[in-house]
Amino acid sequence: MTDDHIDEDLSEVETANDRTVQCQVVHARGKLDGRPVVVSYHSHYFLGARGYRYIPNVLEVFVTGNHLKFEGECRARGFADKLARWFGGGGRRGPDPIFDACRIDAPRDADLADFSRPDFTARLAALSGHVHCLQVQVQAGTGINALFHGTHYRSSLPRLQAIVHDVAALAAA
């Protein structure tokens, strides 16, 4: 990345059972091939609907892609997703094979024009099917936000660079 800037925050949070834990968030911002990129690593507790929840080692990569029309989320299909397809659920349906390989969640009136581009669907399917990928969020007119299990990237700069380049390639597709 060029023009990079790194922020790190380490704070203590008191959980529901009176434990104090460290919350660490590291953000790296810059540009990659002229596109703004934000890479962050989270390992923290946060307050959710059911109380405090621990989310360890999440790597988040955001790359701008202002030409995107689709607004939704994509992830590899699990067993429950495949079962739900038999009963009419399990995400959106469409003509491209990606709709069978990945669960795509979006509003019913979502613009699916991006799925008519074979390069976009191939890159989205590959990224969503990555073994460490939690989900890929496509934000219309904004970019791609991809979430990964971050443990495998913490100690390997080449793996981290490769995944950032994969997300950037999807945002450019």
C-alpha positions as CSV (number, residue, x, y, z in Angstrom):
1,M,0.0,0.0,0.0
2,T,1.1,3.6,-0.6
3,D,0.4,6.5,1.7
4,D,-0.3,4.1,4.5
5,H,-1.3,5.1,8.0
6,I,-1.7,2.7,11.0
7,D,-3.8,3.2,14.1
8,E,-3.8,0.8,17.0
9,D,-6.2,0.8,20.0
10,L,-5.8,-1.3,23.0
11,S,-8.4,-0.9,25.8
12,E,-9.9,-2.9,28.6
13,V,-13.6,-3.9,28.7
14,E,-15.4,-5.3,31.6
15,T,-17.6,-8.3,30.6
16,A,-21.0,-9.4,32.1
17,N,-19.3,-11.8,34.5
18,D,-17.0,-9.1,35.9
19,R,-13.9,-10.1,33.9
20,T,-11.7,-7.5,32.4
21,V,-10.4,-8.3,28.9
22,Q,-8.2,-6.5,26.4
23,C,-9.8,-5.3,23.2
24,Q,-7.3,-4.8,20.4
25,V,-8.1,-3.1,17.1
26,V,-5.4,-2.3,14.4
27,H,-6.3,-0.3,11.3
28,A,-4.0,0.2,8.3
29,R,-5.2,2.7,5.7
30,G,-3.7,3.5,2.4
31,K,-4.0,3.0,-1.4
32,L,-3.4,-0.1,-3.5
33,D,-3.2,0.4,-7.2
34,G,-4.9,3.8,-6.8
35,R,-7.8,2.4,-4.8
36,P,-8.4,3.3,-1.1
37,V,-7.9,0.3,1.2
38,V,-8.6,-0.2,4.9
39,V,-7.3,-3.4,6.5
40,S,-8.2,-4.0,10.2
41,Y,-7.6,-6.7,12.7
42,H,-10.0,-7.1,15.6
43,S,-9.9,-9.3,18.6
44,H,-12.4,-8.0,21.1
45,Y,-15.6,-8.2,23.1
46,F,-18.6,-6.2,22.0
47,L,-22.1,-5.8,23.2
48,G,-24.6,-7.7,21.1
49,A,-28.3,-8.6,21.2
50,R,-27.6,-11.4,23.7
51,G,-25.0,-9.7,25.9
52,Y,-21.3,-9.6,25.4
53,R,-19.9,-11.7,22.6
54,Y,-16.2,-12.5,21.9
55,I,-15.0,-12.3,18.4
56,P,-11.4,-13.4,18.2
57,N,-9.0,-12.7,15.4
58,V,-11.1,-11.2,12.6
59,L,-9.3,-9.7,9.6
60,E,-11.4,-7.2,7.7
61,V,-10.4,-5.9,4.3
62,F,-12.3,-3.0,2.6
63,V,-11.5,-1.9,-0.9
64,T,-13.4,0.8,-2.8
65,G,-15.3,-0.1,-5.9
66,N,-17.6,2.7,-6.9
67,H,-19.0,1.0,-10.0
68,L,-20.8,-1.8,-8.1
69,K,-24.6,-2.0,-8.4
70,F,-25.2,-5.0,-6.1
71,E,-25.9,-4.5,-2.4
72,G,-25.7,-7.7,-0.3
73,E,-23.7,-10.4,1.4
74,C,-22.1,-13.6,0.0
75,R,-20.6,-16.6,1.8
76,A,-19.9,-20.2,1.1
77,R,-22.9,-22.5,1.5
78,G,-23.1,-24.6,4.6
79,F,-25.1,-27.7,5.1
80,A,-28.1,-25.7,6.5
81,D,-28.0,-23.4,3.5
82,K,-28.1,-26.4,1.1
83,L,-31.0,-27.9,3.1
84,A,-32.9,-24.6,3.1
85,R,-32.7,-24.5,-0.7
86,W,-34.9,-27.5,-0.8
87,F,-37.6,-25.6,1.0
88,G,-37.4,-22.3,-0.9
89,G,-34.9,-20.5,1.4
90,G,-31.2,-20.3,1.6
91,G,-30.6,-16.9,-0.1
92,R,-31.3,-15.4,-3.5
93,R,-31.6,-17.4,-6.6
94,G,-30.3,-16.6,-10.0
95,P,-29.1,-18.1,-13.3
96,D,-25.4,-18.0,-12.6
97,P,-23.8,-21.1,-10.9
98,I,-22.6,-18.8,-8.1
99,F,-26.1,-18.8,-6.6
100,D,-25.8,-22.6,-6.1
101,A,-22.2,-22.5,-4.7
102,C,-22.6,-19.5,-2.4
103,R,-25.4,-18.1,-0.2
104,I,-26.2,-14.6,-1.5
105,D,-28.4,-12.5,0.8
106,A,-29.8,-9.3,-0.6
107,P,-33.2,-7.5,-0.7
108,R,-35.6,-8.9,-3.3
109,D,-35.3,-5.7,-5.4
110,A,-31.5,-5.9,-5.4
111,D,-29.8,-5.0,-8.7
112,L,-28.2,-8.3,-10.0
113,A,-26.4,-6.6,-13.0
114,D,-23.0,-7.3,-11.5
115,F,-23.7,-11.0,-11.8
116,S,-23.8,-10.8,-15.6
117,R,-20.1,-10.1,-15.6
118,P,-18.3,-13.5,-15.5
119,D,-15.1,-12.0,-14.1
120,F,-17.0,-10.6,-11.1
121,T,-18.9,-13.8,-10.3
122,A,-15.8,-16.0,-10.6
123,R,-13.8,-13.7,-8.3
124,L,-16.7,-13.4,-5.8
125,A,-17.2,-17.2,-5.8
126,A,-13.4,-17.8,-5.2
127,L,-13.2,-15.2,-2.4
128,S,-16.4,-16.4,-0.7
129,G,-15.3,-20.0,-1.0
130,H,-11.9,-19.3,0.6
131,V,-11.4,-21.6,3.6
132,H,-10.9,-18.6,6.0
133,C,-13.6,-16.3,4.6
134,L,-16.5,-15.6,6.9
135,Q,-18.4,-13.4,4.4
136,V,-18.1,-10.9,1.6
137,Q,-20.2,-7.8,1.7
138,V,-20.8,-5.9,-1.6
139,Q,-21.8,-2.3,-1.1
140,A,-23.3,-0.6,-4.1
141,G,-21.3,2.4,-5.2
142,T,-18.9,1.9,-2.3
143,G,-16.8,-1.2,-2.4
144,I,-16.1,-4.7,-1.1
145,N,-15.8,-5.5,2.6
146,A,-14.5,-9.0,3.3
147,L,-14.2,-10.7,6.7
148,F,-11.8,-13.6,7.4
149,H,-10.6,-15.7,10.3
150,G,-7.5,-13.7,10.9
151,T,-5.2,-16.1,12.8
152,H,-3.7,-17.4,9.6
153,Y,-2.7,-13.9,8.4
154,R,-1.2,-12.6,11.7
155,S,2.2,-14.0,11.1
156,S,2.4,-14.1,7.3
157,L,2.8,-10.9,5.4
158,P,2.7,-12.7,2.0
159,R,-0.7,-14.4,2.8
160,L,-2.0,-11.0,4.0
161,Q,-0.9,-9.3,0.9
162,A,-2.4,-12.0,-1.3
163,I,-5.8,-11.7,0.3
164,V,-5.8,-7.9,0.1
165,H,-4.9,-8.2,-3.6
166,D,-7.8,-10.7,-4.1
167,V,-10.3,-8.3,-2.5
168,A,-8.9,-5.5,-4.6
169,A,-9.2,-7.6,-7.8
170,L,-12.9,-8.3,-6.9
171,A,-13.5,-4.5,-6.3
172,A,-12.0,-3.8,-9.7
173,A,-13.9,-6.5,-11.6
